[in-house]
Amino acid sequence: RVTVPVLLLENSRDDACPPAHPRAIYEGIAHENKQLSVIEGANHYYSGQKEHLRSAVDHIDGWLTQNGFDR
């Protein structure tokens, strides 16, 4: 039923959300305007991982711009 653009971030070292969850959500979205990005080495809350947090923010910022949601 989702009809809006979707960005899902998966943190490869997530200690709270198994990798199967974002992948299942991604597969469950019927339209093609979707993106699944993996932040390699990131844990759930980016605790002590400023570089991974910056990567996540960059992914989100780029996706927003790409999909016309400019600031």
N, C-alpha and C positions, 0 to 999 in steps of 0.2 A: 504493500500500500504506500510505500514511501515514493514520493514523486519529486522531491527536491534534490539538488546536488548533495553528495555525501563524501566526507573525508573521515577515514578511520585511521587512527594511529595505533600501532602495535609496538610495545616496548619489548625487545627481545629477552631482557632479563627481568621481566615483570614478575614480582613475587606475590601479586594479589589477583591478577587476571590471566588465566591460561591463554596461550596463543590461539587455541581453538575458538575462543569466544569472538574476538574481532573478525576472524576469518569466516565464522558461521554467519555473523551479521552481514559481512560483505557479500557472501554467496546468496544470502536471502534477499538482497536488494535486486529487484527485477530490471531496473533500467541501467543504462550504460554510463551515466554521469556519476561515477563513483570512483574513489581512489583509496587504496590501502597502502599506507606507508609504514615501514618498519624502522624504528629508531634502534639501531644496533647497540647493545650493551646497556640500554636504559632500564632502570628499575621503575616500579609503579609510580613513585612520587618524585623521581629524579633527585632523590636524597643524595647530596654530595656530588651531583653530576651536572654542574652548570653547563658543560659543553653539550651534553645530551638534551638538556632543557632548551638551549639555544637552537639546536637542530630541530626540535619539535616545533618551536615558535617559527622558525624559518619555513618549515613544511606548511604550517597553517597559514602564514602570511602569503606564501607563494600560491597556495591553493585558493585563498580568498581573492587575490588579484586575478588569477587565471579564470575564476568563475564570476568575475564582474562585481565582486563585493569589496571594491576599493574603499579605503578609508576616506 
